[in-house]
């Protein structure tokens, strides 16, 4: 693969991730850049997006409950 093709692919990937980050912000997901990147990688590796969303929601609920109990 030529360097220009690789650089173009990187740019497209960064642009796509930027759009995902913007959409996540518009939907008030509360996901930061690092967490969103991890979620994208997990989904690319075959994780079920709905199951991942459920896990994140449950973890947030447990963290909030833990904070309120202190």
Residue pairs with C-beta under 8 A, 6 or more apart in sequence:
17 36
17 37
17 40
20 36
20 40
21 33
21 36
24 31
24 36
29 36
30 60
31 39
31 56
39 52
39 56
42 52
43 49
43 52
